[in-house]
Amino acid sequence: MKKCFVYLSFVCCIAIVLAIAGCGQKPESKPGTAAPKQKAQQPAQPVQEEPEAVEAPAAAEAEPAAEQPVDPKDVINLSYSIFFPEAHIQCKTAMAWAEEIGKRTNGKVKITVYPGGSLTQAPQCYEGVMNNISDIGMSCFAYTRGRFPLLEGLDLPLGYPDGIIATRIATQMVAKYMPAEVADVHVLYVHAHGPGILASKKPVRSLADMKGMKVRVTGLSSKIVESLGGVPVAMPQPDTYEALQKGVVESTLCPIETLKGWKQGEVVNFITDSSAIGYTTAMFVVMNLSKWNALPAEIQDIFNQVSSEWVDQHGQAWAQADQEGEAFVKELGHETISLDEAEVANWKQSVQPILDEYVAAAKEKGLPGEALLNDIQEAISMYLKETNPKMSKRTGALEHLWRVLEAFFSLVRWVAFALAGVTAIGILMMMLVTCVDVVMRRTGFPLKGAVDVVKVMGAVTLACSLPYTTAVKGHVAIEYFFHKLPWRGRIVVDTVVRTLGISLFLLIARRSFYYGHSLRSSGEVTPTLQLPVFWVPYVMAFCFLVVACVIFYHLLHPGREMIKP
């Protein structure tokens, strides 16, 4: 019996050492920084990135209703506040939308556009629609941080590939969730710019190059830069050219269209394609609810029809502006840097805390933030498959395998929680038995078998605690030399250590199972209560298998805990 517990203690000690060596690499979590407050915008200088003025895409042609004279007193006059200046392609596209509404209603609706924030400036546009300052308004959800807690998820760095897909997805998500935060207006549609990329004066080929770099940002992008190791410097677009020219900032995080629209391509030398974590800025087009409800049903139908068509009009306008920005950069001879797969994974891992922070904040408010992010990511994947059928065939099987693995890891997560519960019960039992034994010894009647129970429960408790502590990365680890390595070295070391950890825990689990079988064959029991002990190595073997699965999860999800403590 003594030999049995010596073996069990030895195995547990080995397991703990391996867990400490391989699973204690806690990712550095950066506290979320509050989005900088935005100054009131001047009519001609919105903070949102803007391309150079170009012609708006042609409006979809439709047969107008039969010409009939309209009594001026029956004309529905509506005001439309837009924060973009009149020369901006998005303002031109919006004006084409207003004209199309007029055509299809045969002049019954007349929409007067007020560009450049001349009626309500960007941060006040939404409230202006609510309060009848304007009947229709276009601005960004991000300009009033905290006002749209669920829809802020649209702007997160989720890897939007272009403005068309970002615009379609944003409109779809708002229509699907239609949260209470926009219930005080009627949402006509939403559009969003192409992915933010990094334009810099010196090359950025890895996260190591980002460390300490001063980057011009606005809104959510400040959190992105901070998570990548850079130093965010908030400023509006009109100030960025001079700041880059004078070295006040070394780079800017923005849609590529701004490099032409604001001529910033002239004062940078390199473009890093960071579209894998491409963020966007979702822009609403909303109407006063009372004005909407007062429209005749046939007029509402026309609004809905034209708005659905103009989703792609705005998306194509963003894509067109990005293409012109990319062409402008090529003309200047600037190098475009593509990140390799390992580096892309590194960048995605770095911004993951931003997504986690959003999900946690939404959950506290009772909002479906996690479901929204999942829907957006699935939609991005779907659109990418549609535009690249070959990729769809290649990745279909892998995606199916990944879903199976995620379902398996969910089961492992549940088992780790259950074993943690067993650990808590075991500790309580050991404390109870020990206390009762101490009290009864004072009366001269020690508790029979107390030592047997404590030994058995100690072994079981120690084994059952390992999966949970590994899942939360709760082990103590010394990582001084690990963090001195370059990022590629850290990836190699981390992969090797975790692979070895999985192999060794599987080996220990196998040996524990065979040892339990030998105890069962020999009929080994505890010395006092004569309790069979063969099942203890079986429990330990199962726990070690779970630990190996947890380490496998961490190998596939670097920098993340399976369970957040």
Secondary structure as the mmCIF struct_conf table of DSSP 4:
data_model
#
loop_
_struct_conf.conf_type_id
_struct_conf.id
_struct_conf.beg_label_comp_id
_struct_conf.beg_label_asym_id
_struct_conf.beg_label_seq_id
_struct_conf.end_label_comp_id
_struct_conf.end_label_asym_id
_struct_conf.end_label_seq_id
HELX_RH_AL_P HELX_RH_AL_P1 LYS A 2 CYS A 23
HELX_LH_PP_P HELX_LH_PP_P1 LYS A 26 GLN A 41
STRN STRN1 GLN A 42 GLN A 42
TURN_TY1_P TURN_TY1_P1 PRO A 43 ALA A 44
STRN STRN2 GLN A 45 GLN A 45
BEND BEND1 VAL A 47 GLN A 48
HELX_LH_PP_P HELX_LH_PP_P2 PRO A 51 ALA A 53
HELX_LH_PP_P HELX_LH_PP_P3 GLU A 55 GLU A 61
HELX_LH_PP_P HELX_LH_PP_P4 GLU A 63 GLU A 67
HELX_RH_3T_P HELX_RH_3T_P1 PRO A 72 ASP A 74
STRN STRN3 ILE A 76 ILE A 82
BEND BEND2 PHE A 83 PHE A 84
TURN_TY1_P TURN_TY1_P2 GLU A 86 ALA A 87
BEND BEND3 HIS A 88 HIS A 88
HELX_RH_AL_P HELX_RH_AL_P2 ILE A 89 ARG A 104
TURN_TY1_P TURN_TY1_P3 THR A 105 GLY A 107
BEND BEND4 LYS A 108 LYS A 108
STRN STRN4 VAL A 109 TYR A 114
TURN_TY1_P TURN_TY1_P4 GLY A 116 GLY A 117
BEND BEND5 SER A 118 THR A 120
HELX_RH_3T_P HELX_RH_3T_P2 ALA A 122 GLN A 124
HELX_RH_AL_P HELX_RH_AL_P3 CYS A 125 MET A 130
TURN_TY1_P TURN_TY1_P5 ASN A 131 ASN A 132
BEND BEND6 ILE A 133 ILE A 133
BEND BEND7 ASP A 135 ASP A 135
STRN STRN5 ILE A 136 CYS A 140
HELX_RH_3T_P HELX_RH_3T_P3 PHE A 141 THR A 144
TURN_TY1_P TURN_TY1_P6 ARG A 145 GLY A 146
BEND BEND8 ARG A 147 PHE A 148
TURN_TY1_P TURN_TY1_P7 PRO A 149 LEU A 150
HELX_RH_3T_P HELX_RH_3T_P4 LEU A 151 ASP A 155
BEND BEND9 LEU A 156 LEU A 156
BEND BEND10 LEU A 158 LEU A 158
HELX_RH_AL_P HELX_RH_AL_P4 GLY A 163 TYR A 177
HELX_RH_3T_P HELX_RH_3T_P5 ALA A 180 VAL A 182
TURN_TY1_P TURN_TY1_P8 ALA A 183 ASP A 184
STRN STRN6 VAL A 185 ALA A 192
STRN STRN7 GLY A 196 SER A 200
BEND BEND11 LYS A 201 LYS A 202
BEND BEND12 SER A 206 SER A 206
HELX_RH_AL_P HELX_RH_AL_P5 LEU A 207 MET A 210
TURN_TY1_P TURN_TY1_P9 LYS A 211 GLY A 212
STRN STRN8 LYS A 214 VAL A 217
TURN_TY1_P TURN_TY1_P10 GLY A 219 LEU A 220
HELX_RH_AL_P HELX_RH_AL_P6 SER A 221 SER A 227
TURN_TY1_P TURN_TY1_P11 LEU A 228 GLY A 229
STRN STRN9 VAL A 231 ALA A 234
HELX_RH_AL_P HELX_RH_AL_P7 GLN A 237 LYS A 246
TURN_TY1_P TURN_TY1_P12 GLY A 247 GLY A 247
BEND BEND13 VAL A 248 VAL A 248
BEND BEND14 GLU A 250 GLU A 250
STRN STRN10 SER A 251 PRO A 255
TURN_TY1_P TURN_TY1_P13 ILE A 256 GLU A 257
HELX_RH_AL_P HELX_RH_AL_P8 THR A 258 GLY A 261
TURN_TY1_P TURN_TY1_P14 TRP A 262 TRP A 262
HELX_RH_3T_P HELX_RH_3T_P6 GLN A 264 VAL A 267
STRN STRN11 PHE A 270 ASP A 273
HELX_RH_3T_P HELX_RH_3T_P7 SER A 275 ILE A 277
STRN STRN12 ALA A 282 ASN A 288
HELX_RH_AL_P HELX_RH_AL_P9 LEU A 289 ALA A 294
BEND BEND15 LEU A 295 LEU A 295
HELX_RH_AL_P HELX_RH_AL_P10 ALA A 297 GLU A 331
TURN_TY1_P TURN_TY1_P15 LEU A 332 GLY A 333
HELX_LH_PP_P HELX_LH_PP_P5 HIS A 334 HIS A 334
STRN STRN13 GLU A 335 SER A 338
HELX_LH_PP_P HELX_LH_PP_P6 LEU A 339 ASP A 340
HELX_RH_AL_P HELX_RH_AL_P11 GLU A 341 GLU A 364
TURN_TY1_P TURN_TY1_P16 LYS A 365 GLY A 366
HELX_RH_AL_P HELX_RH_AL_P12 GLY A 369 THR A 387
HELX_RH_AL_P HELX_RH_AL_P13 PRO A 389 ARG A 442
TURN_TY1_P TURN_TY1_P17 THR A 443 GLY A 444
HELX_LH_PP_P HELX_LH_PP_P7 PRO A 446 LEU A 447
TURN_TY1_P TURN_TY1_P18 LYS A 448 GLY A 449
HELX_RH_AL_P HELX_RH_AL_P14 ALA A 450 ALA A 471
TURN_TY1_P TURN_TY1_P19 VAL A 472 LYS A 473
BEND BEND16 HIS A 475 HIS A 475
HELX_RH_AL_P HELX_RH_AL_P15 TYR A 480 LYS A 484
BEND BEND17 LEU A 485 LEU A 485
HELX_RH_AL_P HELX_RH_AL_P16 TRP A 487 SER A 522
TURN_TY1_P TURN_TY1_P20 GLY A 523 GLY A 523
STRN STRN14 VAL A 525 VAL A 525
TURN_TY1_P TURN_TY1_P21 PRO A 527 LEU A 529
STRN STRN15 PRO A 532 PRO A 532
TURN_TY1_P TURN_TY1_P22 PHE A 534 PHE A 534
HELX_RH_AL_P HELX_RH_AL_P17 TRP A 535 LEU A 556
BEND BEND18 HIS A 557 HIS A 557
TURN_TY1_P TURN_TY1_P23 PRO A 558 GLY A 559
BEND BEND19 MET A 562 ILE A 563
#
